[in-house]
């Protein structure tokens, strides 16, 4: 105990005084800091040629709230949808937009074939569209919406100009989803 605390700290603890609480707290801090110092080992870089991969300086990626609560309530009340999501898929060649229908009557605008969807990225300065393939048609679901079902559409991101983390706007007829973040 004396080697950890030191003789000066033991003398304070043995001597009855009015500041015994302070001395006790100081002794506890000293014990904790020495225990931490003894258990932590200094990091040594791996030797050259070793098979051990280098650790990333940032092991986790910061992910802010994708859609603010107020915006989610707005989309639910006005457009009858929630769970809006944009995913960077197929190695970035496709941006997949999906949403869940709460009120089919309000969500009809999003599934209407006449409304041409577009994804606008002001950061990249591009406007993406849903491609139409010869045998498949448009890469989107355009059936009559049903409550509780998730619908999607795929925007062509040729050249991979839209990146993960970009804030984009999705426009479908009169619907406008603003500031959505690409995952």
C-alpha positions as CSV (number, residue, x, y, z in Angstrom):
1,X,0.0,0.0,0.0
2,X,2.8,2.4,0.8
3,X,4.4,1.9,-2.6
4,X,1.2,2.9,-4.4
5,X,0.2,5.8,-2.2
6,X,3.6,7.0,-1.1
7,X,4.7,7.8,2.4
8,X,3.4,11.4,2.4
9,X,-0.2,10.3,1.5
10,X,-0.1,7.6,4.3
11,X,1.0,10.2,6.8
12,X,-2.0,12.3,5.9
13,X,-4.4,9.4,6.2
14,X,-2.9,8.4,9.6
15,X,-3.1,11.9,11.1
16,X,-6.6,12.8,12.3
17,X,-7.6,16.2,10.9
18,X,-10.6,18.1,9.7
19,X,-9.6,17.5,6.1
20,X,-9.8,13.7,6.3
21,X,-12.4,13.6,3.5
22,X,-10.2,15.5,1.1
23,X,-7.3,13.2,2.0
24,X,-9.5,10.1,1.4
25,X,-10.6,11.4,-2.0
26,X,-7.0,12.2,-3.0
27,X,-5.9,8.7,-2.0
28,X,-8.7,7.2,-4.1
29,X,-7.7,9.3,-7.1
30,X,-4.1,8.3,-6.7
31,X,-5.1,4.6,-6.4
32,X,-7.3,4.8,-9.6
33,X,-4.7,6.6,-11.6
34,X,-2.0,4.2,-10.7
35,X,-4.2,1.2,-11.4
36,X,-5.0,2.6,-14.9
37,X,-1.4,3.4,-15.6
38,X,-0.4,-0.1,-14.7
39,X,-3.1,-1.8,-16.8
40,X,-2.6,0.2,-20.0
41,X,0.2,-0.8,-22.2
42,X,1.8,1.6,-24.6
43,X,0.9,1.0,-28.2
44,X,3.7,-0.2,-30.4
45,X,3.4,-0.1,-34.2
46,X,3.4,-3.4,-36.0
47,X,6.7,-4.5,-37.4
48,X,7.1,-4.0,-41.2
49,X,6.0,-7.0,-43.2
50,X,3.7,-8.3,-40.5
51,X,0.3,-9.6,-41.5
52,X,-1.6,-7.5,-38.9
53,X,-3.8,-4.9,-40.6
54,X,-3.4,-1.3,-39.6
55,X,-6.2,0.0,-37.3
56,X,-8.4,2.8,-38.6
57,X,-8.0,6.1,-36.7
58,X,-11.9,6.3,-36.8
59,X,-13.3,2.9,-36.0
60,X,-17.0,4.0,-36.3
61,X,-18.6,6.3,-38.7
62,X,-20.6,9.3,-37.4
63,X,-24.2,8.9,-38.5
64,X,-26.4,11.8,-37.7
65,X,-30.2,11.5,-37.6
66,X,-31.2,11.1,-41.2
67,X,-34.6,12.7,-41.0
68,X,-35.5,15.2,-38.2
69,X,-38.6,14.2,-36.2
70,X,-40.5,17.3,-37.4
71,X,-39.8,16.4,-41.0
72,X,-40.9,12.8,-40.5
73,X,-44.2,14.0,-39.0
74,X,-44.7,16.3,-42.0
75,X,-44.2,13.5,-44.5
76,X,-46.6,11.3,-42.5
77,X,-49.3,13.9,-42.2
78,X,-49.1,15.6,-45.6
79,X,-47.9,12.8,-47.9
80,X,-49.0,9.6,-45.9
81,X,-45.5,8.1,-45.9
82,X,-42.6,7.5,-43.5
83,X,-39.3,5.6,-43.3
84,X,-37.8,7.5,-46.2
85,X,-34.4,6.0,-47.1
86,X,-31.8,6.6,-49.8
87,X,-29.2,4.0,-50.3
88,X,-26.0,4.0,-52.4
89,X,-26.2,0.6,-54.1
90,X,-24.6,-1.4,-56.9
91,X,-21.2,0.1,-56.2
92,X,-22.7,3.6,-56.5
93,X,-24.2,3.2,-59.9
94,X,-27.8,3.2,-58.5
95,X,-29.4,5.3,-55.7
96,X,-32.4,3.4,-54.3
97,X,-35.2,5.6,-52.8
98,X,-37.7,3.7,-50.6
99,X,-40.6,4.7,-48.4
100,X,-43.4,3.1,-46.4
101,X,-47.0,4.0,-47.1
102,X,-49.2,5.0,-44.1
103,X,-52.1,6.6,-46.0
104,X,-52.6,5.2,-49.5
105,X,-54.8,8.1,-50.6
106,X,-52.2,10.7,-49.7
107,X,-49.4,8.6,-51.2
108,X,-51.0,8.2,-54.6
109,X,-48.8,11.0,-56.0
110,X,-45.6,9.1,-55.4
111,X,-46.8,6.0,-57.2
112,X,-48.4,7.8,-60.2
113,X,-46.8,6.7,-63.5
114,X,-47.4,10.2,-65.0
115,X,-45.2,11.9,-62.4
116,X,-41.6,11.7,-63.5
117,X,-39.3,11.2,-60.4
118,X,-36.0,13.0,-60.1
119,X,-33.2,13.2,-57.6
120,X,-31.4,16.5,-57.3
121,X,-28.0,16.8,-55.7
122,X,-26.9,20.5,-55.4
123,X,-23.5,19.4,-54.0
124,X,-22.7,17.4,-57.2
125,X,-24.7,19.7,-59.5
126,X,-26.7,16.8,-61.0
127,X,-30.3,15.7,-61.6
128,X,-30.8,11.9,-61.7
129,X,-33.7,10.2,-63.3
130,X,-35.3,6.7,-63.0
131,X,-34.0,4.7,-66.0
132,X,-36.4,2.9,-68.3
133,X,-35.2,-0.4,-69.6
134,X,-36.5,-1.9,-72.8
135,X,-38.0,-5.2,-71.5
136,X,-38.5,-4.2,-67.8
137,X,-39.8,-0.6,-68.0
138,X,-39.0,2.0,-65.4
139,X,-37.1,0.9,-62.3
140,X,-39.8,1.9,-59.9
141,X,-43.0,0.5,-58.3
142,X,-46.1,2.2,-59.6
143,X,-48.9,0.0,-58.4
144,X,-51.8,1.4,-56.3
145,X,-50.3,2.0,-52.9
146,X,-51.3,-0.1,-49.9
147,X,-50.9,0.9,-46.2
148,X,-47.9,-0.7,-44.5
149,X,-46.1,-1.7,-47.7
150,X,-42.7,-0.4,-48.7
151,X,-42.2,1.0,-52.2
152,X,-39.0,1.9,-54.0
153,X,-37.5,3.4,-57.1
154,X,-34.0,3.4,-58.5
155,X,-32.2,6.4,-59.8
156,X,-29.3,5.9,-62.3
157,X,-26.1,7.4,-60.8
158,X,-23.9,7.0,-63.9
159,X,-20.4,8.3,-63.2
160,X,-21.0,8.0,-59.4
161,X,-21.4,11.7,-58.9
162,X,-23.8,11.4,-56.0
163,X,-21.8,10.1,-53.0
164,X,-22.7,8.7,-49.6
165,X,-23.4,11.5,-47.1
166,X,-24.7,14.0,-49.8
167,X,-27.9,15.8,-49.0
168,X,-30.3,15.5,-51.9
169,X,-33.9,16.3,-52.9
170,X,-36.3,13.8,-54.3
171,X,-39.1,15.3,-56.5
172,X,-42.1,13.3,-57.7
173,X,-44.9,15.4,-59.1
174,X,-45.9,17.8,-56.3
175,X,-44.0,15.8,-53.7
176,X,-40.6,17.2,-52.7
177,X,-38.4,15.4,-50.1
178,X,-35.7,17.9,-49.1
179,X,-32.4,17.4,-47.4
180,X,-32.5,13.5,-47.5
181,X,-29.1,12.0,-46.8
182,X,-27.7,9.2,-49.0
183,X,-26.6,6.2,-46.9
